[in-house]
């Protein structure tokens, strides 16, 4: 207690030529004044205890004379401090008058700052009509710092007013801004959190984010806005109405985004087509890395019909692509049938299924190629496969045609020795073509795949066409030969070339017997004897 009294004494003896020193001194004087009653009671109690100890000192109670003396002098020390405090108070009265004026000036300056900030706050602050929620976050932060600084100045000013015995000033505009921002802070704080979650998700690539993340944000947003609406103080603010509108606006594109995400057939190319349909720029957009934010910026909820049209097109394109894949798969695995023919040779057969599939697939490809739901890339593939199947069709038709000619002429040029002798030059020519076609059929017997023989081997069709022309020449040589015989014996015109060949190709004169009823009227048969005809 003695130490405390002496500390007070030291404080009030200090010089007070500055306002801060006066303020400190006044604080000390106030403490002395406010604690006088408690200190005097404490001193009286200690003094009484010391008297009792002194009284019973003779009975051997431990007693410190020095402490006794200090204790008995506490009242004197305190009275001396009160006297000095009164004198100090009289001493600084002049300074207080001057410093009171300074404080009044500071109050006016502070009010001017508050008025200026209040005017700016009402026009551009976080609750202003023209302030959106995004800029409002920064504005709330700015005005909060400004108001906190003014509140600190206000606290200092009020403290000075109380010290100098002045009427405490009231700062209603400052209090109004402070109170309103306290109301706005929970809503802006929540919106900043939502904005952060939305921005973080929006930076993800379209194919990397999960719609469940959007749904979770949607639920959180809606739930909190509902909570705010239950607070009458908050729900009547302009900021709440903006927050409520932001929540509704956030939900607008979600349904269409979920539809797009659930459409597994919606690819990068469809984004470009969609943007062209809704007249949005496509330059500089990497559609393989398009982000959710870029999609949100398109405001697709305003183009519901066009989005649905593109999604339907995507599904149709998938179906078309699937059909093309099935066609491609079929023809990469379709095979000729091969049958053995005369001494290790082979004949090629085309199953009826292949012929039917050719027509069906070409019709399907034409339908896909003409579809509005076929993109440029798909149409390019379709045209390529139309070309392939036309080549297959032409090759098969040519193959069967050549094989038919070959089988007919083979029996004449290869199987008939008399004809070979009479048409030796033509026979040699045919034998070359015969060998070429046999080799072609032999290759097919080793690899019966239609696509490999007709498309991958792009010489097959031209080879068959050349063979067809060559066989036609062989056929013409044979026809010319038969016509020469008909001119010698005109009745040969009454029978077919095949019947005539059966006669000419035999050294047995009796071979004419089956044709007699065609060559002569009323003649059924002839009897032949060497040297005469009966």
Buried (B, 14 or more C-beta within 10 A) or exposed (E): BEEEBEEBBEBBEEEBEEBEBBBBBBEBBEBBEEEBEEBBEBBEEBBEEBEEBBEEEEEEEEEEEEEBEBBBBBBEBBEEBBEBBEEBBEEBEEBBEEBBEEBBEBBEEBBEBBEEBBEBBEEBBBBBEEBEBEEBBEBBBBBBEBBEEBBEBBEBBBBBBEBBEBEEBEBEBBBBBBEBBEBBBBBBEBBBEBBEBBEEBBEBEBEEBEBEBBEEBBEBBBEBBEEBEEBEEBBEBEBBEBBBEBBEEBBBBBEBBEBBBEBEBBBEBBBBBBBEBBEBEEEEBEBEEBBBBBBBEBEBBEBEEBBEBBBEBBBBBBBBBEBBEEBBEBBEEBBBEBEEBEEEBBBBEBEEEBBEBBEEBBEBBEEBBEBEBBBEEBBEBBEEBBEBBEBBBBBBBBBBBBBEBBEBBBBBBBEBEEBBEBBEEBBEBBBEBBEBBBEBBEBBBEEBBBBBBBBEBEEBBEBBBBBBEBBEEBBEBBEEBBEEBBEEEEEBEBBEBEBBBBBBBEEEEEBBBEBEEBBEEEEEEEEBEEEEEE
